[in-house]
Amino acid sequence: MKHWGVIFTCLNMRAIHLEVASNLTSDSFISAFRRFLARRGQVKTVRCDCGTNIVGSRKVLDSSYEFLAGNKVRNELLGCGVEFILNPPGASYFGGAWEWLIDSRDPVPLTPNKLLNMEDSPVGCDAAIGGHSKQRWKQVQHMAEQFWARWKREYLLGLQKHKKWLKERRNVSVGDVVLMVKENEARCHWPLARVVQTKVGKDGLVRTVTVRREGKEYDRPLSKLVLILEEETDLMGVTEQ
């Protein structure tokens, strides 16, 4: 029978707690969350992605808090309640502290020391075999292909100098016109939207905004938007008076 794991990690000291979920429903997550609280104690804030089961759980828990508003058990066990902070859709890097804990079967990363010493296969034993265990020359060819594929994907990009976050730029503001990035569609088909709300961090920078398109609102990270027109300029680029 297939089961899933729920990973809870502390954002202060990176402690990890694992729970088993029988399925991906909200009820299963709530049960795992209650077991977590029973074992580790009350928490004040939970940050997570926008999984459908997480969103459903938030709605159920919110209604439970309202129902138990005057209950002594609620005041003793839940304190002031749990604040859920959801990351915007398509922004997995917002949860870097827990996202990197999920896949434990990643190969050993390529490093300069690994390439200099060559003590072990830089592509891993499983990748080296690649279904060609009986023919040595096919093994070697497969290992070379795997190595250069990982070199281009994981190592070569790290040699380039990143300038994106080194220069201070204008924050995205309410009223700006943007393109909503859709990775599976051509750029000419990306829809236009207007920023209606910004979320400013403690450092004064905007990383998440709410945009409106065709009467609907969407939360999006800046990495999924392309600024087309700033709010304080007209189509000719002249500042409004």
Secondary structure as UniProt FT lines:
FT   STRAND          4..9
FT   TURN            11..13
FT   STRAND          16..21
FT   HELIX           26..40
FT   STRAND          45..48
FT   HELIX           52..67
FT   TURN            68..70
FT   HELIX           72..73
FT   HELIX           74..78
FT   TURN            79..80
FT   STRAND          83..86
FT   TURN            89..90
FT   HELIX           92..95
FT   HELIX           96..99
FT   TURN            100..101
FT   TURN            104..105
FT   HELIX           112..117
FT   TURN            122..123
FT   HELIX           125..129
FT   TURN            130..131
FT   TURN            133..134
FT   HELIX           136..150
FT   HELIX           151..155
FT   HELIX           156..159
FT   TURN            164..166
FT   TURN            174..175
FT   STRAND          177..180
FT   TURN            183..184
FT   HELIX           187..189
FT   STRAND          192..200
FT   TURN            202..203
FT   STRAND          206..213
FT   TURN            214..215
FT   STRAND          216..221
FT   HELIX           222..224
FT   STRAND          225..229
FT   TURN            231..232
FT   TURN            235..236
//
